[in-house]
Amino acid sequence: MELKERFKQNVLQYKQDQDLIDVLWQEIETSYSHKGRYYHNLEHLSNIFSELELVETHISNFSNISFSVFYHDIIYDASSKMNEEKSAGIATIRLQKLNMEQKSIDEVFEQILATKSHQGSADNDTNYLLDADLSILGKDTETYMDYTKKIRKEYGIYPDLLYKPGRKKVLKYFLELEHIFKSDYFKNKYENQARVNIKYELESL
């Protein structure tokens, strides 16, 4: 299912307002299509959904996790450390327009915040979101290295002198986690290759 249709079907569960759907979708499409987004773009969202569809039967609330996917990177500024908080804030404001239960809005808010540190959660849906978001780390080496090039472009405002130490810090953070992936499914699928890829990138920096 294409992203726009997926978003539309998700919204229609709460509000039958095509004009509102169009406005909300246009904001998402515009944000993720910004010229500076080489990786955190619409393709990234599509890839996350492709991963989540494989574990859909294990997800308690696919509607909520879908909204989390759509809004988790709606704000993405390489020079900011508050992207997740700002994205979660926008999600809250937009979902309130759909008259969603506050409990669901809060869940989406917390799921988006969780993508900041990628620590394991007591909530299984959150763990699946985090794992799908990081699935690129466990892809084949060629795909992974293409991803690293795109990330470098997104941080193009920084010279290597600043970028490389920052990137190394992020990579070492993931390696120091007991498990990069939280769910058994993604752990079995991607954990080993992710560690190989990350070590390879570290050596190349």
N, C-alpha and C positions, 0 to 999 in steps of 0.2 A: 504493500500500500504506500503510495507516495505521501510525503510528509504533510502537505496541505490537507489532503483528504483525511489522514489520520487525526490531525488536529481538529478538523471540523467535526468528525464523529465523536471525538472526546468531549468537545464543547456542547454538542447537541444533547448529551446526557443531562445537562444542567440548564441550558437556555436555548430556546428556539429563536435565535436572533441572527439572521444571516449578516446583517450590517455589522454587528458586534464581532462576529466571527472573522469577517473580512478585515476589520480594523486590527484586531489582535494578531491575526496571521501576518498581516503586512508588517507589523512591528517586528515580529520574529524573523521574517524573511529578510527584512532590511538589515537588522542587527547582525545576523549570521552571514550576510553577504558583503559585509564591509570589506573594502579593498585590502585592509591589513590582516584579514583573517585567512591565513594559508592552511591552518589545520582546524581551528575551532570554528568550523563553518557548518553549512547544512549537510555536507557529506558526513561529518562527524556525528551529527544527530541520526542520520540514516544508519550508520554503522552500529550505533548504540542500540537502536531498535532491532536491527538484524540479530544482535546478540541476545537481547531480552526475549525476543520471540521464541528462542530455543528453550527458554526456561519459564515460559509464560504460565504453565500449570503450577509452578512453585511460587508464583507471586500473588500475594493476597489481594492487592488493589492495583490492577494494571492501569486504571484511569489516573490514579494519583502519581504513580511512577512515570507515566507518560508526560504529565504536566511538568514533573521535575526534569525530565530530559529536555523538553522544549525550552525551559527557562533557566537551566543551570548555568549556561554560559551566555545569557542574553547580554550581559555586561562583560566585556573582556578587554581590559586595558593592561598592556604589558608593564606599564609603569605603576600600576596600582596593586595594593595588597588587600583590597576590599571588594574584589570582583564578586565573590560568592555572596557576601552579605548584601551587596547592592542588587544582585540578581534575585536573591531570595525575597528582597523587599519588593521588587517589581512584580514578582510572581504573586505575592500576597495581594497587592493592589488589584492586579488584573483578575485573579480568581474570585475576589470579593464581588466583582461585577457579575459573576455567574451564579451568585447566591449559593455557592458551595457551603457545606457545613464547615464551621470553623475548625473542627477536628481534622478534616482533610486538608484544609489550607495550611494548618500548622504542620501537618505531616510533610507536605511538599516543601515548606519552608526549611524544616530540619533536614530533609534529604539533600536539598541544594547546599546547605551549609556543610554537610558531611563531605561534599566533594572537595572541600578545602584541604583537609588533612588526610583523608582516606584511611581513617582509623576504623577498625571493626565496630559494628553497631549491634545492639541487642535486637534491632529490627531487621528481619531477614530481607524485606523489600529494599531497604537502604543498602544492604550489602550487595544485592544483585545490581543495583544502580551503580555503585562504586566499581564493581567488577567489570561491568559492561563499559563503563567510562574509561577504564584502564586496559581494556582488552588489546589495544594496539601494542602494548608493551610485550605481549606474548606472541605476536605475529612472526612470520618468517623474517630473516635478517634483512632482506631487501626492502620489505614493507616497513620494517622498523626504522631503517636508516633514512628512508624517504620521509617518514614522520619527523625524525630529528632535524632534517633540513627545513621542513615547514615550520617547526617550532623556532628554529634559529631565525627564520625570516620574520616571524611575529615579534621577536625580540631584537629586530634590526636596529632599533634606536641605541642599543648598547654595543660598545666595542668588545672584542674578544676578552680584553683585559678585565672587563666586568662580567661579561656573560658566562665565560667558562667556569669561574669559581662558583657562581650562582647555580649553574646547571649541575656541577659536580655535587653540590650540597643537596639538591633535589634527588639526584640519582642515588647517592649514599643513603639518604633518608629511606628510600624504598627498599634498598638492600638490607637495611637494618631492621625492617619490619619482620616479625616472625613469619608472617605470610603476606605477600603483596595482595593476593586474592583471598577473599573472605569466605566465599561459598565453596563447597566441595566440587561442584561442577566446574567452575572457572579455575579453581586451584589445580585440578587434574588436567585441565585443558591448556592452561597458559603459564603456570608458575615457573616451571623449569626453564622454558624458553625465554621468559621475561628476564630472569636473572642472568642468563647467558647474554641477552641483548644489552642489558644495562651495563654489565661488566665490560662488554665490548666497546660500548660508547665511552665509558669512563676512560678506558685505555687510549682512546683516540682523541680525547680532549687535551 
